[in-house]
């Protein structure tokens, strides 16, 4: 049934999953009118994230059907509210995972609203007016200005879209460890997994002069890592002897793999006091062996998307250094096929839907 919340009077065409089969079909629904703090965005492109698969299939048991996925959105502002000062009609903008937060907690007040306990997401969330949020697999979006970022003119709108999730997810842990400073000393960085997140992590690390080792279970990824993305080294994680030869060689590892896997061998690659940051989201718990931690004084951390302030900062960095995602653009009638391929990691490295079809 289409949404009938009061003041939700704008009819929008989109694409939604209606049950756990995950099949996406055309869906017409209502969005709210543009409020004083809102901007209305004509959506041009929307990236496809593994999270979309989990939601359309209700893998996490939290999906509210019908669900309109999509949180890697780029488009053009067509209307601004009376309180909006930093945006105007015609601006190129992006919307990532965040749709609403409490605005009052310590995290919201410190520009870390992504950690707010009441955070609501761009889709499958509950907005301030009680309505269910619908994402970027749609023609138009109304967003509060506080959760919108500007897309630099130098970035193409299609290849910039996945930066709103995949990009910021790997940018923040690298920034937190001072790896993305213009004058930062070269470090040895490992990137586990060469998919949507991993390939952007390689690009960030190389842009700031670091030595990058890609770690993967797929031998075919070696050529991609070295020739296509400029990685310095490649480790086949299933080759135990090879992994042993690289013990205590890396300063920092970002693990982007979304499937359950062993992190013990990864920890052994770290130098003493090295850090492993997990940004993938495996459905099942991973084993955490104690000895690699104890004998190496190593740290295991997690990471999610960044704040809006950090996301805007990342977009500016990408604009200056010409960092974009490697993408495959698909049309709206190809969404189901793309989701099936995405589930098999059959994409280099991010699908982006041409929503506007221009």
HUKA-V108491 format. One record per residue. N is the residue number from 1. RES is the residue in one letter. SS is DSSP state (hx for helix, st for strand, lp for the rest). D_LAST is the distance of its C-alpha to the last C-alpha in Angstrom with 1 decimal. Layout:
n;res;ss;d_last
N;RES;SS;D_LAST
N;RES;SS;D_LAST
//
This chain:
n;res;ss;d_last
1;X;lp;29.4
2;X;lp;26.8
3;X;lp;27.8
4;X;lp;30.2
5;X;lp;31.2
6;X;lp;32.5
7;X;lp;30.0
8;X;lp;27.1
9;X;lp;26.0
10;X;st;22.2
11;X;st;20.7
12;X;st;17.7
13;X;st;15.9
14;X;st;16.1
15;X;st;17.6
16;X;st;21.2
17;X;st;24.3
18;X;lp;27.3
19;X;lp;30.0
20;X;lp;31.2
21;X;lp;29.9
22;X;lp;26.7
23;X;lp;24.6
24;X;st;21.2
25;X;st;20.6
26;X;st;18.5
27;X;st;20.3
28;X;st;20.4
29;X;st;22.3
30;X;st;23.4
31;X;st;22.8
32;X;lp;25.3
33;X;lp;25.3
34;X;lp;24.6
35;X;lp;28.0
36;X;lp;29.9
37;X;lp;28.9
38;X;st;25.3
39;X;st;21.8
40;X;st;19.0
41;X;st;15.7
42;X;st;12.1
43;X;st;11.2
44;X;st;8.2
45;X;st;10.1
46;X;st;13.5
47;X;st;16.1
48;X;lp;18.5
49;X;lp;22.1
50;X;hx;25.4
51;X;hx;26.3
52;X;hx;23.7
53;X;hx;25.7
54;X;hx;29.0
55;X;hx;27.8
56;X;hx;26.4
57;X;lp;29.6
58;X;lp;31.9
59;X;lp;33.4
60;X;lp;34.7
61;X;lp;36.0
62;X;lp;34.2
63;X;lp;31.2
64;X;lp;30.9
65;X;lp;29.2
66;X;lp;26.7
67;X;st;24.9
68;X;lp;21.2
69;X;lp;20.9
70;X;lp;18.9
71;X;lp;20.3
72;X;lp;18.2
73;X;st;15.6
74;X;st;13.7
75;X;st;12.2
76;X;st;13.2
77;X;st;16.4
78;X;st;16.6
79;X;st;20.3
80;X;st;23.4
81;X;lp;26.8
82;X;lp;30.1
83;X;lp;31.2
84;X;lp;28.1
85;X;lp;29.0
86;X;lp;27.1
87;X;lp;23.6
88;X;lp;22.2
89;X;lp;19.2
90;X;lp;16.4
91;X;lp;17.6
92;X;st;15.7
93;X;st;17.3
94;X;st;17.9
95;X;st;19.8
96;X;lp;21.9
97;X;lp;24.6
98;X;st;26.7
99;X;st;26.5
100;X;st;30.1
101;X;lp;33.6
102;X;lp;37.0
103;X;lp;37.0
104;X;lp;40.8
105;X;lp;41.7
106;X;hx;42.8
107;X;hx;39.5
108;X;hx;37.3
109;X;hx;39.7
110;X;lp;39.6
111;X;lp;35.7
112;X;lp;35.9
113;X;hx;34.3
114;X;hx;32.9
115;X;hx;36.5
116;X;lp;37.2
117;X;lp;38.9
118;X;lp;36.9
119;X;lp;33.5
120;X;st;30.8
121;X;st;27.6
122;X;lp;23.9
123;X;lp;24.3
124;X;lp;27.6
125;X;lp;29.5
126;X;st;31.4
127;X;lp;30.4
128;X;lp;33.1
129;X;lp;33.0
130;X;lp;33.7
131;X;lp;30.4
132;X;st;28.7
133;X;lp;25.6
134;X;lp;22.3
135;X;lp;19.8
136;X;lp;16.3
137;X;lp;15.4
138;X;st;14.4
139;X;lp;12.1
140;X;st;14.6
141;X;st;17.6
142;X;st;20.8
143;X;st;22.6
144;X;st;26.0
145;X;hx;25.7
146;X;hx;28.2
147;X;hx;25.8
148;X;lp;22.9
149;X;st;22.6
150;X;st;21.1
151;X;lp;18.7
152;X;lp;20.2
153;X;lp;18.4
154;X;lp;19.3
155;X;lp;17.4
156;X;lp;13.9
157;X;hx;12.2
158;X;hx;11.6
159;X;hx;15.1
160;X;hx;16.6
161;X;hx;15.9
162;X;hx;18.8
163;X;hx;21.1
164;X;hx;21.4
165;X;lp;23.5
166;X;hx;24.3
167;X;hx;24.7
168;X;hx;26.9
169;X;hx;28.9
170;X;hx;30.3
171;X;hx;30.4
172;X;hx;32.8
173;X;hx;35.6
174;X;hx;35.5
175;X;hx;35.7
176;X;hx;38.5
177;X;lp;40.5
178;X;lp;40.1
179;X;lp;38.2
180;X;lp;35.4
181;X;lp;37.7
182;X;lp;37.4
183;X;lp;41.1
184;X;lp;41.4
185;X;lp;43.7
186;X;lp;42.3
187;X;lp;42.6
188;X;st;42.3
189;X;st;39.4
190;X;st;38.7
191;X;st;35.4
192;X;st;35.8
193;X;lp;32.9
194;X;lp;30.1
195;X;lp;27.0
196;X;hx;24.3
197;X;hx;26.9
198;X;hx;29.3
199;X;hx;27.2
200;X;hx;26.2
201;X;hx;29.9
202;X;hx;30.9
203;X;hx;28.5
204;X;hx;30.1
205;X;hx;33.5
206;X;hx;33.3
207;X;hx;31.7
208;X;lp;34.9
209;X;lp;37.3
210;X;lp;38.4
211;X;st;39.7
212;X;st;37.4
213;X;st;38.5
214;X;st;36.1
215;X;st;38.0
216;X;st;36.7
217;X;lp;38.2
218;X;lp;36.1
219;X;lp;37.7
220;X;lp;34.5
221;X;hx;33.0
222;X;hx;35.5
223;X;hx;33.8
224;X;hx;30.4
225;X;hx;32.2
226;X;hx;34.2
227;X;hx;32.2
228;X;hx;28.6
229;X;lp;29.2
230;X;lp;32.5
231;X;lp;34.7
232;X;lp;38.4
233;X;st;39.8
234;X;st;39.1
235;X;st;41.2
236;X;st;41.2
237;X;lp;42.3
238;X;lp;44.1
239;X;lp;46.4
240;X;hx;49.1
241;X;hx;51.2
242;X;hx;48.3
243;X;hx;47.4
244;X;hx;51.1
245;X;hx;51.1
246;X;lp;48.5
247;X;lp;50.3
248;X;lp;50.3
249;X;lp;48.0
250;X;st;44.9
251;X;st;44.8
252;X;st;41.8
253;X;st;39.6
254;X;st;36.4
255;X;st;36.1
256;X;lp;32.6
257;X;lp;33.6
258;X;lp;32.9
259;X;lp;35.5
260;X;lp;39.2
261;X;lp;41.0
262;X;lp;44.1
263;X;lp;44.1
264;X;hx;47.7
265;X;hx;47.0
266;X;hx;44.3
267;X;hx;46.8
268;X;hx;49.2
269;X;hx;46.8
270;X;st;47.0
271;X;st;49.7
272;X;st;52.2
273;X;st;50.5
274;X;st;47.1
275;X;st;44.2
276;X;st;41.9
277;X;st;39.0
278;X;st;37.4
279;X;lp;33.8
280;X;lp;33.0
281;X;lp;33.9
282;X;lp;36.1
283;X;lp;37.0
284;X;lp;40.7
285;X;lp;43.0
286;X;lp;43.6
287;X;lp;47.1
288;X;lp;48.2
289;X;lp;51.3
290;X;lp;53.7
291;X;hx;55.4
292;X;hx;52.4
293;X;hx;52.1
294;X;hx;55.8
295;X;lp;56.6
296;X;lp;53.7
297;X;lp;53.4
298;X;lp;49.7
299;X;st;47.2
300;X;st;44.5
301;X;st;41.9
302;X;st;38.8
303;X;lp;35.5
304;X;lp;32.5
305;X;lp;29.6
306;X;lp;30.6
307;X;lp;31.0
308;X;hx;28.4
309;X;hx;30.5
310;X;hx;30.4
311;X;hx;26.7
312;X;hx;26.2
313;X;hx;28.7
314;X;hx;27.0
315;X;hx;23.7
316;X;hx;25.8
317;X;hx;27.6
318;X;hx;24.4
319;X;hx;23.2
320;X;hx;26.6
321;X;hx;27.1
322;X;lp;23.6
323;X;lp;23.6
324;X;lp;20.4
325;X;lp;20.0
326;X;lp;19.8
327;X;st;16.9
328;X;st;15.6
329;X;st;11.9
330;X;st;12.0
331;X;lp;10.2
332;X;hx;11.8
333;X;hx;14.2
334;X;hx;15.5
335;X;hx;16.6
336;X;hx;20.2
337;X;hx;20.5
338;X;hx;19.2
339;X;hx;21.7
340;X;hx;24.4
341;X;hx;23.7
342;X;hx;23.6
343;X;hx;27.0
344;X;lp;28.3
345;X;lp;26.9
346;X;lp;25.1
347;X;lp;22.4
348;X;lp;22.5
349;X;lp;22.2
350;X;st;19.5
351;X;st;16.8
352;X;st;13.6
353;X;st;11.4
354;X;st;7.6
355;X;lp;8.3
356;X;lp;5.4
357;X;lp;3.8
358;X;lp;0.0
//
